């Protein structure tokens, strides 16, 4: 199996995380500057890592609605879909950045030292929740 790439889109930085070959575990990969080269860098990663598909975190509001931030993600996803040879899906990412901050703080990392890494950890959390749900769905189907 090929790995799955996840991105946590932000106005300044885009966190990237990648799964292992078995698509079971997510690992931080890199932080991409959110500039005009961002889509081409994602495309480079997809090619280099032979990515199966891309999961983009969708920051829905707490009531499930799509707000301004989610619309920015959708615009970025459309740009990716136009240039990538693989599917791009969205995944609910409510509170993942807050959870990433909390996890790094619990690990004893100071906020100013984690600025370049926090987006990767958020992407890792998005991807791990996606992988876990896929595994649970597969297990449920095999139990039927």
C-alpha positions in Angstrom: 0.0 0.0 0.0 1.1 3.5 -0.6 1.0 6.1 2.2 -1.7 8.7 2.8 -0.7 12.4 3.1 -2.6 14.8 5.4 -2.5 18.5 5.4 -3.5 21.1 8.0 -4.1 24.3 6.0 -3.3 27.6 7.6 -3.0 31.1 6.3 0.7 31.2 7.3 1.8 27.6 7.3 0.5 24.2 6.1 1.3 21.2 8.2 1.9 17.9 6.5 1.9 14.4 7.9 2.2 11.0 6.3 1.1 7.5 7.1 3.3 4.4 7.2 3.0 1.9 4.3 0.3 -0.1 6.1 -1.8 3.1 6.5 -2.0 2.5 10.3 0.2 5.2 11.9 0.6 8.9 11.1 3.9 10.7 11.4 4.7 14.5 11.2 6.4 15.3 7.8 7.1 19.0 7.3 5.8 22.5 7.5 5.1 24.2 4.2 4.9 28.0 3.9 1.4 29.0 2.8 2.5 30.9 -0.3 2.2 30.6 -4.1 4.4 27.5 -4.1 2.4 25.6 -1.5 0.4 23.5 -4.0 3.5 22.6 -6.0 5.3 21.5 -2.8 2.3 19.3 -2.0 2.5 17.9 -5.5 6.2 17.2 -5.1 5.6 15.3 -1.8 2.8 13.3 -3.5 5.2 12.3 -6.3 8.2 11.7 -4.0 6.3 9.5 -1.5 4.0 7.9 -4.1 1.0 9.0 -2.0 -2.3 7.1 -2.4 -4.5 10.1 -1.6 -4.5 13.4 0.3 -6.6 14.2 3.4 -7.2 17.9 4.0 -8.4 18.9 7.4 -11.7 20.8 7.2 -12.1 23.2 10.1 -15.9 23.1 10.6 -17.4 25.3 13.3 -18.6 23.6 16.5 -22.1 23.4 15.1 -20.9 21.6 12.0 -21.3 24.6 9.7 -18.7 25.6 7.2 -17.2 29.0 8.0 -14.6 31.3 6.4 -11.6 29.1 7.3 -13.3 26.0 5.8 -14.0 28.0 2.6 -10.3 28.8 2.4 -9.5 25.1 2.8 -12.0 24.2 0.1 -10.3 26.7 -2.3 -6.9 25.1 -1.6 -8.4 21.6 -2.1 -9.8 22.6 -5.5 -6.3 23.8 -6.5 -4.8 20.5 -5.4 -7.4 18.4 -7.2 -6.6 20.3 -10.4 -2.9 19.3 -10.3 -2.6 16.0 -8.3 -2.8 12.6 -9.8 -4.5 11.2 -6.7 -7.8 11.9 -4.9 -8.1 14.7 -2.3 -10.6 14.2 0.5 -11.6 16.4 3.4 -11.8 15.4 7.0 -13.4 17.1 10.0 -10.5 18.6 12.0 -12.3 20.5 14.8 -10.0 21.3 17.6 -6.9 19.5 16.3 -4.7 22.6 16.5 -5.7 23.1 20.1 -5.1 19.4 20.8 -1.7 19.7 19.1 -0.8 22.7 21.3 -1.9 20.8 24.4 0.0 17.6 23.4 3.2 19.6 22.9 2.7 21.5 26.1 2.2 18.3 28.0 5.4 17.0 26.4 7.2 20.0 28.0 7.6 22.0 24.7 7.5 25.8 24.9 5.0 27.4 22.5 7.6 29.6 20.8 9.8 26.6 20.1 7.0 24.6 18.6 5.7 27.2 16.1 7.2 25.4 13.1 6.2 22.0 14.3 2.7 22.6 15.6 1.1 22.4 12.1 2.8 19.1 11.5 1.4 17.7 14.8 -2.1 19.0 13.9 -1.8 17.3 10.5 -0.6 14.1 12.2 -3.7 14.2 14.5 -6.0 14.7 11.5 -4.4 11.8 9.7 -4.4 9.5 12.7 -8.2 10.1 13.3 -8.8 9.4 9.7 -6.8 6.2 9.8 -8.5 5.1 13.0 -11.9 5.6 11.5 -11.1 3.7 8.4 -9.7 0.8 10.5 -12.9 0.8 12.7 -15.1 0.9 9.6 -13.2 -2.0 8.0 -13.4 -4.0 11.2 -17.2 -3.4 11.5 -17.7 -4.6 7.9 -15.7 -7.7 8.5 -17.8 -8.5 11.6 -21.1 -8.5 9.6 
